[in-house]
Amino acid sequence: MSNQYTEENLIRAASFLPSEKEKEQQMADIASASDPLSALLYSDDRETVLYGIFGDVPDYDNPDMEILWDEVLDADPEEIYEYCFRKGIDLFQDDGKPVPGWRDIAVMLKAIEKGILQLA
């Protein structure tokens, strides 16, 4: 099976990560928040990437999504990287590490593929 994706038409997950300036602003906002711990918990790069790509995050209260999560956790990471690439998403940052939430991205792609999730 040939891969229809090239670097020109891949979604680069790392492009949805906040810039250093945005991270500094987030940290300043957290420091000045009335509840800094709570603010820190909600400043998640994983969610930033997921919202950027899909406009949503996985609903792990849904048993079907939990099954997909288990599939992704049990799979070899290399298989997941390849699966996401075949589906059009490059998971890697410039430093060669996968983006935060790379497994969540795979779960979302599998949910779309299986018809569990439909994005507008």
Sequence and secondary structure as in RCSB ss.txt:
>XXXX:A:sequence
MSNQYTEENLIRAASFLPSEKEKEQQMADIASASDPLSALLYSDDRETVLYGIFGDVPDYDNPDMEILWDEVLDA
DPEEIYEYCFRKGIDLFQDDGKPVPGWRDIAVMLKAIEKGILQLA
>XXXX:A:secstr
      TTT EEGGGGS  HHHHHHHHHHHHHSSSHHHHHHT  HHHHHHHHHHSS   TTSHHHHHHHHHHHHS
 HHHHHHHHHHTTEE B TTS B TTHHHHHHHHHHHHTTS    
